[in-house]
Amino acid sequence: MYNSKEVKETIFKKHGKSEKDTGSAEGQIALFTHRIEHLSNHLKSNRKDYNTERSLVRLVGKRRSLLDYLKSKDITRYRAIVKELGIRK
């Protein structure tokens, strides 16, 4: 499973404050990025899967709103997470 408990713990440990800190903006952005990459790879081989395409668009929107929130609250944290994850606007 691409989104198992262990994978989530490592993502939150690396980008959040701890592996149990699931509410931080950085941790959620990192988790959304992981899910977006997985869905993008799925859509490359299954291009007519419109439900997955819709889910991908919704996830990108959620990540964008979290990034906008983080940018308005703390620009240094925003720049750090964008650089670390390689996200481009």
C-alpha positions, 0 to 999 in steps of 0.5 A: 500500500502506497499510503501505509501507516509507516509511510505516513509516520516517516513523512510526518517525522521528516516534515512535521515536528514528530511522527504523531504531529499530523496537523502541522501545515508542513506535514499535511503538504508533504502528505498531499505531495506524496499522494499527488505523485502517486496519483500522477503516476497512476494516471500516466498508465490509466489516462481514462480514469476520470475519478482519479483525475478529479481526486488529483485536482482536488488534492492539488487545490487543497495543497495550494490552499495550505501553501497559501495559508502558510505563505500568509502566516510564515514566509520562511516556513513556506519557502523551506517546505517549497524548496524541500519538496521541490514544489513549483507554482 
